[in-house]
Amino acid sequence: MIAHVRGKIEEKFGNCLIVDVNGVGYEITVPTPDFEACVLGEERKFYAYHQVRENAEELYGFSSLKAKKIFELLISVQGIGPKAGIAILSLAEAEEVRNAIANADMAFIAKASGVGKKSAERVIVDLRDKVGIPSHYGATDIKFTKAVNEPDEALDALIALGFPLKEATAALEKVDSKLSVEERIKLALKN
């Protein structure tokens, strides 16, 4: 399976990018915040989810490992496929989507294209206990901006070490976010 793709952005269309990796162009579907942040000609790395079906192979890309893990959780829900998962992650940054699920904000999830009220309810019921505690409480606003928040490298590192998203988030909640990435990881591992 393809774990990540690093290359130059050659083309942009829809929510897809053509990423040139040493002369081979990979078509990658990305969430809207990642799509908007990409500039033609720049080199980018995407964590990839490689879906193989009987009649097609598709790549879905994410600028952070956290977003990929949330996507994998989303598509584990009955009735939520990769396109609906991308639509949900296109509503806002990955942390805002995670927070909406943790807060049981069904109205926010239901705003995604192709996701109805029942599917949004299923997402909340199936994933609320798996995404960790909310980073803030209350309804989630769609905060779509062209500037992408910096990914949390400490969270990505803990996920890469094999921690589930919920446990990694909970461990980092107890650590001062102003510390260096290395210090945050060390303190989170001690917890």
C-alpha positions as CSV (number, residue, x, y, z in Angstrom):
1,M,0.0,0.0,0.0
2,I,1.0,3.6,-0.5
3,A,1.7,5.3,2.8
4,H,2.6,8.8,1.5
5,V,3.3,10.7,-1.7
6,R,5.9,13.5,-1.9
7,G,6.2,15.5,-5.1
8,K,5.5,18.6,-7.1
9,I,1.9,19.8,-7.6
10,E,1.4,19.8,-11.4
11,E,-2.3,20.3,-11.7
12,K,-5.4,21.2,-9.6
13,F,-9.0,20.4,-10.5
14,G,-12.1,19.7,-8.5
15,N,-10.7,18.5,-5.2
16,C,-8.0,16.5,-7.0
17,L,-4.3,17.2,-7.4
18,I,-1.8,15.7,-9.9
19,V,1.4,15.2,-7.9
20,D,4.5,14.5,-10.0
21,V,6.8,12.0,-8.2
22,N,10.0,11.5,-10.3
23,G,8.1,11.7,-13.6
24,V,5.0,9.7,-12.5
25,G,1.8,11.7,-11.9
26,Y,-0.4,10.5,-9.1
27,E,-4.0,11.8,-9.0
28,I,-4.9,12.4,-5.3
29,T,-8.3,13.5,-3.9
30,V,-7.8,15.8,-1.0
31,P,-10.1,17.7,1.4
32,T,-10.9,21.3,0.5
33,P,-8.6,22.9,3.1
34,D,-5.6,21.0,1.7
35,F,-6.6,21.7,-1.9
36,E,-6.8,25.4,-1.2
37,A,-3.4,25.5,0.5
38,C,-1.7,23.9,-2.5
39,V,0.1,26.0,-5.0
40,L,1.1,24.8,-8.4
41,G,4.8,24.0,-8.7
42,E,5.4,23.6,-5.0
43,E,6.6,20.3,-3.4
44,R,4.2,18.8,-0.9
45,K,3.9,15.6,1.1
46,F,0.5,13.9,1.5
47,Y,-0.3,11.0,3.8
48,A,-2.1,8.6,1.5
49,Y,-5.1,6.3,1.8
50,H,-4.9,3.9,-1.1
51,Q,-8.3,2.3,-1.9
52,V,-8.3,-0.7,-4.2
53,R,-11.7,-1.8,-5.6
54,E,-12.6,-4.4,-8.2
55,N,-12.7,-1.8,-11.0
56,A,-10.6,1.2,-9.7
57,E,-7.7,2.3,-7.5
58,E,-8.0,5.7,-5.9
59,L,-5.6,7.7,-3.7
60,Y,-6.9,10.1,-1.0
61,G,-4.3,12.5,0.5
62,F,-4.0,14.4,3.7
63,S,-1.5,17.0,4.8
64,S,-1.3,15.6,8.3
65,L,-1.4,12.1,9.8
66,K,-4.1,13.2,12.1
67,A,-6.4,14.0,9.2
68,K,-5.7,10.6,7.7
69,K,-6.6,8.8,10.9
70,I,-9.8,10.8,11.2
71,F,-10.6,9.8,7.6
72,E,-10.0,6.1,8.4
73,L,-12.3,6.4,11.4
74,L,-15.0,8.1,9.2
75,I,-14.9,5.4,6.5
76,S,-15.2,2.7,9.2
77,V,-18.8,4.0,9.9
78,Q,-21.4,2.1,7.9
79,G,-22.7,4.2,5.1
80,I,-19.7,6.6,5.0
81,G,-17.5,5.9,2.0
82,P,-14.3,7.7,1.0
83,K,-16.2,10.5,-0.9
84,A,-18.4,11.2,2.2
85,G,-15.3,11.1,4.4
86,I,-13.5,13.7,2.2
87,A,-16.7,15.8,2.2
88,I,-16.8,15.8,6.0
89,L,-13.1,16.7,6.2
90,S,-13.7,19.4,3.7
91,L,-16.0,21.3,6.1
92,A,-13.1,22.6,8.2
93,E,-9.6,21.7,9.5
94,A,-9.2,18.1,10.8
95,E,-9.1,19.3,14.5
96,E,-12.5,21.2,14.0
97,V,-14.0,18.0,12.5
98,R,-12.6,15.9,15.4
99,N,-14.0,18.4,17.9
100,A,-17.4,18.4,16.2
101,I,-17.6,14.6,16.5
102,A,-16.4,14.8,20.2
103,N,-19.1,17.4,20.9
104,A,-21.8,15.4,19.1
105,D,-22.4,18.3,16.7
106,M,-24.6,16.4,14.3
107,A,-25.7,19.6,12.4
108,F,-22.1,20.4,11.5
109,I,-21.4,16.9,10.2
110,A,-24.7,16.9,8.2
111,K,-23.6,20.0,6.3
112,A,-21.1,17.8,4.3
113,S,-22.1,17.0,0.7
114,G,-23.8,13.6,0.5
115,V,-24.1,13.2,4.2
116,G,-27.6,13.2,5.6
117,K,-29.0,13.5,9.1
118,K,-29.0,9.7,9.7
119,S,-25.4,9.3,8.4
120,A,-24.3,12.2,10.6
121,E,-26.0,10.6,13.6
122,R,-24.2,7.3,12.9
123,V,-20.9,9.1,12.7
124,I,-21.4,10.7,16.1
125,V,-22.6,7.4,17.7
126,D,-19.8,5.3,16.3
127,L,-16.9,7.7,16.7
128,R,-17.6,10.0,19.6
129,D,-15.8,7.7,22.1
130,K,-12.9,7.1,19.6
131,V,-11.8,10.7,18.8
132,G,-10.9,11.9,22.3
133,I,-12.2,14.8,24.4
134,P,-13.3,18.0,22.8
135,S,-10.7,20.8,22.6
136,H,-13.5,23.3,23.1
137,Y,-17.2,23.0,23.8
138,G,-20.2,24.2,21.8
139,A,-21.4,24.2,18.2
140,T,-18.6,24.1,15.6
141,D,-18.6,26.9,13.0
142,I,-17.4,26.3,9.5
143,K,-14.1,28.1,9.7
144,F,-13.0,27.7,6.1
145,T,-9.9,29.8,5.5
146,K,-7.3,29.5,2.8
147,A,-4.5,29.4,5.5
148,V,-4.1,25.9,6.8
149,N,-3.3,25.6,10.5
150,E,0.0,24.0,11.2
151,P,-0.4,20.3,11.9
152,D,0.4,19.2,15.4
153,E,3.7,17.4,14.9
154,A,3.6,15.9,18.4
155,L,0.2,14.4,17.8
156,D,1.3,13.0,14.4
157,A,4.4,11.5,16.1
158,L,2.3,9.8,18.8
159,I,0.0,8.4,16.1
160,A,3.0,7.2,14.1
161,L,4.2,5.4,17.3
162,G,1.0,3.4,17.3
163,F,-1.2,5.4,19.8
164,P,-4.9,5.6,18.9
165,L,-6.1,9.1,18.1
166,K,-8.1,9.3,21.3
167,E,-5.2,8.3,23.6
168,A,-2.7,10.5,21.8
169,T,-5.1,13.5,22.1
170,A,-5.8,12.8,25.7
171,A,-2.0,12.5,26.5
172,L,-1.2,15.8,24.8
173,E,-4.1,17.6,26.6
174,K,-2.1,17.5,29.8
175,V,1.0,18.9,28.2
176,D,1.7,22.6,27.7
177,S,1.4,23.4,23.9
178,K,4.1,26.1,24.1
179,L,6.8,23.5,24.7
180,S,8.9,22.1,21.9
181,V,7.6,19.2,19.9
182,E,10.2,16.8,21.4
183,E,9.4,17.9,25.0
184,R,5.7,17.5,24.4
185,I,6.2,14.0,23.1
186,K,8.4,13.0,26.1
187,L,5.9,14.4,28.6
188,A,2.9,12.8,26.8
189,L,4.8,9.4,26.8
190,K,5.3,9.7,30.6
191,N,1.6,10.2,31.1
